[in-house]
């Protein structure tokens, strides 16, 4: 993984055989503020959950180097399943 805080490449996630996310690419540099906009059911929460390892993508190269705000400690284990320091 490079120096990005969050890195997603070709993220694919389906629910009940219906595509929710297809081929999503996202690079977020450390310290960046990012907003996700979209209609209800467009996959915003699914994208975040996949990025932080709370949902397993059907296919992707994903990871993050998130830390708890104001500390040098990594995020709790459940949210850092795919995170690296």
C-alpha positions in Angstrom: 0.0 0.0 0.0 1.2 3.5 -0.7 1.1 6.6 1.6 -2.7 7.0 1.3 -4.8 7.0 4.4 -7.5 5.0 2.5 -6.8 3.2 -0.8 -9.5 1.3 -2.7 -8.9 -0.3 -6.1 -11.6 -2.0 -8.2 -13.9 -2.5 -5.2 -16.9 -4.7 -6.0 -19.7 -5.5 -3.6 -23.0 -7.2 -4.2 -26.0 -7.8 -2.0 -28.5 -10.5 -2.9 -26.7 -10.9 -6.3 -27.5 -7.2 -7.0 -24.4 -5.0 -7.6 -24.0 -2.2 -5.0 -20.5 -1.1 -5.8 -18.7 -1.9 -9.1 -15.1 -1.0 -9.9 -14.8 1.8 -7.3 -11.3 3.4 -7.0 -10.5 5.9 -4.2 -7.3 7.4 -2.8 -7.5 9.6 0.3 -4.3 11.2 1.4 -3.6 11.5 5.1 -5.3 14.5 6.8 -7.8 14.9 3.9 -11.4 15.7 4.6 -13.7 13.8 2.3 -17.5 13.9 1.9 -19.6 11.2 0.2 -22.7 12.4 -1.5 -25.4 10.2 -3.2 -29.0 9.1 -3.2 -30.4 6.8 -0.6 -29.3 3.2 -1.4 -26.4 4.3 -3.6 -23.7 2.5 -1.6 -22.2 5.3 0.6 -22.3 3.3 3.8 -21.3 0.1 2.0 -18.2 1.9 0.6 -17.2 3.1 4.1 -17.8 -0.3 5.7 -15.7 -2.0 3.0 -12.9 0.5 3.4 -12.6 -0.1 7.1 -13.0 -3.8 7.0 -16.5 -4.0 8.5 -17.8 -5.7 5.3 -15.9 -8.0 3.1 -15.8 -6.8 -0.5 -16.6 -9.4 -3.2 -13.3 -8.4 -4.9 -10.9 -5.5 -4.4 -7.6 -4.3 -3.2 -8.4 -2.2 -0.2 -6.8 -0.9 2.9 -6.4 2.0 5.2 -4.0 3.4 7.8 -6.6 5.1 10.0 -5.8 6.1 13.6 -8.1 7.3 16.3 -8.5 11.1 16.3 -6.1 12.9 18.6 -4.0 9.9 19.3 -1.3 7.7 17.7 -3.3 4.6 18.5 -4.8 2.6 15.7 -8.5 2.2 15.5 -10.2 -0.6 17.5 -9.7 -4.1 16.1 -13.2 -4.4 14.6 -12.8 -1.3 12.5 -9.2 -1.9 11.6 -9.4 -5.4 10.2 -7.9 -4.1 6.9 -6.0 -1.2 8.4 -2.3 -0.9 8.6 -0.1 1.6 10.5 
